Amino acid sequence: MIYLNSGVKLKTEVLVLGGGPGGYTAAFRAADLGKQVVLVERYPVIGGVCLNVGCIPSKSLLHVANVISESKEISVAGVDFTQPEIDLEGLRDWKNKVCSQLTSGLAGLAAQRKVKIVQGFGRFISNNKVVVEHHDDTLEIEFEQVIIAVGSRPVKIPDFPNDDPRLMDSTDALNLADVPEKLLIVGGGIIGLEMATVYSALGSQITVVEMQDQIIPGCDKDLVRPLLQRIKKQYENILLSTRVESIKAEKQGLVVSFSDNENSVQLFDKVLVSVGRQPNGHLINVDKAGVNVDEQGFISVNKQQQTNVDNIYAIGDVVGNPMLAHKAVHEGKIAAEVIAGLASEWQALTIPSVAYTDPEVAWMGLTENQAKEQGIAYEKGAFPWAASGRSLSIGRKEGITKILSDKETGRILGAGITGTNAGELIAEAVLALEMGACVEDLALTIHPHPTLSETLGFSAEMIEGTITDLFLRKK
């Protein structure tokens, strides 16, 4: 770690602004390719939002939530556990240890590659210089090439009482200050529903409000239906096609007014606002470097991750949706390789999405909604997990595996999975699409039995008309 000292200047071949998954990947790849690299990160440790206040801590807490849920559900098999006692301090410590283990490992990898790390917030002063600020100290860094990987931040709604600690964003929710008795989640997207999963398992009464007519907007309704049916039984309320009109901070709690007449005004102990993230493009003075940034804060790039300024590249959340760590990682490698003179560009055919809810929801490629909107002729195979021996043996039957294929060529267009470990299972479908596989390839691939992975093969067999685990009437 390089400590800032006002007046000191630093020079490097490649500067990476932001140490999240995309940023540290770009820095490490550039170093591996022989470049001198400096990485600027605002946190005391690298890892960015993902490792510090995002993906990793949330998945750690979701694991705990899953264990709690399974301990209750196994009672149907004649096994009963006592009610768990939640030690919040112990839970926070465990979550933080998981994050620390990963971030310290990254620090070691940076040292092995001789990547210099500077803590602070960097802002451009020209197209080849940034100033990094940390407390009262500053450091000027001159670079030949720079990769912007500054990510995004939670959207705050101006009319809400954002200064009240009872109004949380995702970072606040992951800090686990307490377990509120009544918790409102504003936004039925992936992050909101993952936090709902955690707090419900810990004992909160959950209400979810979503402006759209379904949870996880953008995902096919048949994929989110099993999740919706399950959480309807667990949560206090799920309000769809409903807006939050106002939130007022009162001594007894947060008073929330809804557009839904039947649930017009309610009192909550805490409210989590999870209505999306906004890019940090406007926070780093890129206009002083001549880089184009749109009104939202997104920076436009080409297939080489290059901005309109030749020596400036950008990756991750700040270049556009989807705002996913695995997308940023891929883009980080491309940027580093292009800077090193390699022939590299964005060629990925799909970016998988996963909601780590219970059950998990994962999808990739073309959704059925998109196929209909674009007038694409497709075949669909949707295998219900109620017919999966493996799913039934773990006490779950609400899942579904769906494959879409081109009606004429049989090429796989998209896939979706809802159920236990859907996030792990979707990778096979991603590979199949990237390799140009058709449904026959998946149908003829021998999957281990009994597994959840074989549901992909069964879905392909449904399109092929060769399935024996279900009876399909002839068309």
N, C-alpha and C positions, 0 to 999 in steps of 0.2 A: 504494500500500500504506500502510495506517495502522499505525503502530507503537504497541504497547501501552505504556501508562505508568500504573502503579498509581494508583488514585484518580480517573483521568479517566473522564468519562461521555460517552456519545454517544447521540443521539436520531435516529430515522429513521422513515419511513412504513412501509417494508417491509424486514424482515430476512430474509435467506436463510441458513440454517444448513447449510453443505456446498457445495463448489464443483465437484462432479462434473458430468457432462453434464446431468443434470436440474436441479441447482442453478444452474449458470451460465446455462442456458437460461431458467429462471424469473426470474433476476435481470435478464437482458438484456431479456426480454419485458416485465417490469414497468417497467423504465426507459423502454423505447420507448413505453409507454402513459402516460408522464408521472409515474411514481412516483419518489420519492426512495428509493434502494436502498443497503443495506449488505450485503455478502457476506462471510461468515465461512468460512474454509478452513484446515484444519490443516496442509496442505502449504505450502511457500514459494511455490508457483505454483498457480493454479487448474487444474482439470481432473480432480481427484479420483482415485479408484482407476483409472478407465478410462484416462486419459491418462498417469498416472504409473506405475502398477504393474499394469495390466490389459489392456484391449482393444488399445490402440495398441502398446505394446511387444511384446505377444504376437504381433500380426499382422505386425509388422516381422520378428520372428524366424521366423515361419511362412513369410514370403516367402523368406527366406534358405534355409530348409529345402527349400522347393519348388524353388529354383534348383539346389541340390545334388542333389536327387532326379532332376530332369529331365536334368541333365548326365550322370548315370549311365545313365538309361533310353534316352537318344537313341542309345546304342551299337548298338541293334538296327537303326537306320537307317544304320549305317556311319559314324557320327561318334563319335569317342572323345576324351574329355578326360582330362588327367592327374588323379590323385587330388587333391582340393582341400586346401590347407593352411589350417587354421582359426586365425586370429589372434583369440583370445578378447577381448583388450583392444580391438582394432580393432572387433570386432563389438559389444561393449558400447558403445563410443563412438558408433558409427553409430546404434544403437538409441536411445541417449540424445539424439542430435541430432534424430532424428525427433520424439521427445516434446517436446524443447525448442522446436522450431519451432512446434508446435501450441500449447503452453502460452503462449509469448510472444505468439503471435497473439491468444490469448484475453485476455491482459492488455491488449493494445492496444484490443480491442473494448470491454473494461470501461472503459478510460479515455475512449474516445470517447463512451460513454453516461453518463459521470460516476458510474459505480457504484464506491462505495468498497469496498476490499478490506481485511479484517482477518485477519491470520494468527493462528491459535490454535484452541483447542478450546472450543466454547461449551456452556454448561450453563444450564438454566432456573433462575431463582430465583423467578419468578412467571409469570402468564399474559401479561405485557407487558415482561418484562425477562430478559436472559441475562447471564451473566458469561463473558467469554472469557479463557482462560488461555494464556499462552505463556511457558515457562520460569518465571521468578519474577514476571512482570508480569501484571497483570489489567486488563480494561477492561469496564465495565458499559455495556450497550446497551439502551436503551428503545425499544420499537417499537409501532406500531399493529397491524401484521399481520406474521406470521412464516410462512415456508415451511420446513418441516423436510425436509432432503435429505441426511441423514447416512449413507445407504448401509448397507453390510454389511461383514463381515470373514470370513476363512476360519475354518471350524469346526476347533477343535483337540480331539483325543481325549485326555482327561485321563490315561489310563494309559500313553500313549506318552511317550518321553523327549524332550519338547518343547524342552528346553534344549540339546539336542545339535544343533550346526549341520548335522549330516548328515541330520537330519530336517527336510525343507523344507515350506513352504506355497507357494502360487503366486507370491507376492511374492519369496520366496527363489529360486525356480526361474528367474524372469525376470532376476535379478541376474547369472546366469551366472558364478558363482564358479569353476566348473570343469566339465569334462565327465566325470562318473563312468563307470567301466567298466561297472558293473552298477547299474541304477537300477530301483527298484520304484515304480510308480504305484499308490497306494491310492485307488481310485475310477475307474470307467470311464465317467464323465460327460464333458461337453463340455470343461471346463477340463483335466482329467487327460489326455484323449486329445490335446488340442492340444499340451500340453507333451511328451507322448510323441512326437508328430510331430517337434517341434523337436530333442529330445535324441537321437532315433534317427538323424536326418539328420547330427547332429554326431558320432555315433560310439558312443553308449551302447547297451549291450544292455538292452532294455526288457522288463520283466515288468509286466503290468497285472492287478490283482485287483479284482473287482467282486462285491458281495453278490448282486445280481440275476442273473437268468438270461440277460441280454444286456447289451451295451455300450449307452450312451446310453439308459437306461431312460426310458420314456415316449414314445419314438419307435417307429414301426412297425418290426417285425423285417425286413420286406423292404427297407426303406430302409437299415438299418444293415448288412445282409448283405454288400453289396459292399465296404464299409469293413472289416468283420471279416475277410473272405476275403483282403484285401490285407495287412492288418497281421499276420495269422497267419503269413505268409511272411517278414515283416520282423522281428518281435519274438521274443524268447526264449520267452515264454510269455504266454498270456492265460487267467487263472483266473476262470471265471464261477461263480456260486452258491457263492462262497467268501468266508470271513471271515478277517480278520487277528486272530488270537487274542492275539498279543503282539509287541512289538518291544523288544529288549534291546540296549543300547549296549555293544559290546565294542571292544577296541582295534583289531581287524582289520576292523571294520565293524559294520553293524546286523544282528542276527540276528532274523529274522522267522519266527514260527510261524503256519501257516495251518490252517484247518479241513479242507482237502483232504488226505486221507491220503497221496496219491501225492507231494504237494509240501509235506510237513508243516513242514520247517524249511529255510530258505535264508539265505545271507549276501549282503548287498548293501552297496555302497559308500555309496549314498545312498537315501533314501526320500522321495518326494513324496506328502504327504497331501492329497488333493483330494476330499473327501467332502461338499462343499457349503459354503454361506456362511450366516452368521447375521446378522440385522438388528441395527443399533446402537441400537435404541429405548431400551434400558435404560441407555445410557451417558451420556445428556444430561439426566437428572433431569426428564423431562417430567411426572412425577407432581406436581412442585411447581407445574406450570402447570395441573393438573387434567385432563391428557390421558390417555385410556385406552390402555394398552399391554398386550398379552397376554404370556403366560409366555415365549414365544420372543423377544419384543422387537419384534413387529410392531405398527404403529399403524393403527387402523381409520379409514378415510375414506369419504366419500360420493362421488357422481359428480362433485362439484365439487372433490374432493381436500381437503375440509374435515373436520377432526377433530370430536370432540364439544365442543370449545371453539371458539366462533364465529370468533375472530380467528387461529386456528392451523390451518395447512394442512400436509399431508405428501405427499411424492412419492417415487418410486423404490423401491429395494430395501426400505426400511423399511416400506412399506405392503403388501408381499406379493409373491408370485411371479407371473410369472417375473421373476427378477432380471436385467433386461436394460437396457442403456443407452438403447436407442431407446424403450422403454416409459417410462423416467424422463423423457426429453426431452418426450414427448407430454404427460405429466402435469404437467411444469413449466410448459408454456404454458397449460394449463387453469387451474392455480392462479393464475398471474399475471393472466390475463384475468378470472377471477372477482373477484379483489381489486380490479381496475380497473373493475369494474362491468359487464363484458360478460357476455352470456348464453353461457356455455361449460360443457361437461360432457364426461365420458368417453363416447364413442359408437363407438369403434373396434370392429369386429367380430372382429378377430383381431390377434395379435401374432406375427410370424414369429420362428422360432428357427433359428440357424445354428451348426453345428459346423465350424470352419475346419480340419478335418483334411484328409487326402489319401487318398481323395477327400472333398470337402466334403459335408455332409449338411444339408439345409434343409427345413423344413416349416412349414405354416401352416394355420389353420382346424381342422377336425375331422380327427382321425387315424382310421385304420381301426379301431384298437382301441376308440376311444371310440364310433364308430358302432355297432360290435357290442354294446358294453356297454349303450348307450342304446336298442338295438332300432330303429335308424334304417335304413330301406330305402334302399340306395344302389347306384349303378353305379360301376364302377372301370375306368379305363383306365391301364394301366401299360406305358410304352414303354421297351424295353431299348436302352441306348446302343450295344450291339453292332450295332444296325441304323442308327446315326447316322453318316453320312459324315464329319461334322465331328469327332466324337469319335474315330473311327478314325484320322483324318488327324493327330491330335495324340498318337497312340499310346496311347489309353485306350479301353477297351470295357466297363468294369465298371459304368457308371452306369445309372440308372433314373429316369424321370420318371413320377409317378403323380398322377392326378386322381380325386377322389371327387365325385360329383354326386347330387343328390336323384333318386331313381328315378322319381318322378312328375312333378316340375317341370323337371328338368334343371339346376336351380341348382347352382352350384359350392359344395361344402361344405368342401373341403379339398384340399390338394396337398402333395406331397413330392418332393424332387429330391435325388439322390445323384450326384455327379460333379464334374468341373472347373467351378469358378465357380458352383456351386449357390446360394451365398449371393447372388450378383447376379441369378440367373435367377428366384428365388422371388418377386421384387417384382411381376412381371407377374401371378402368381397371386393375390397379396395384393390388388392393384388390382381384379382381376376379381371377387373375392369382395366387396370393399367396394362395388363398383358394381352388385352383384346380377346379374352375368353368368351365363349358362348355358353348358353345354359347346358348344352350337352357335355361340355368339359366338366362343369361342376357336378352334373348328374352322374357322370362316369367316374368321378374321383371317389375312391373308397375312403369314407370317413370312419373314424373309430366309433364303436357302439358299446354301450349307450353313452352318448355325449350330447351336449347342447350344439356343438359344431355341426353335427350331422343334419341339423334342421336346415342348413343352407343347401345341402345336397337334396333333401326332401323337397324344398321349395323349387329347385331346378327340375326335379322329377315331376312335379306337378305341371310344370309347363310342358315338359317332354311327354307327359301322359304315361310315364312308366312307374309311377309311385304305387307301392303296395301297402304302405302304412296308413293310407286313407283310401276311401272309395270315392272315385270321381265319376259322375255320370257322363257318358259320352255326349259330346256336343252335337 
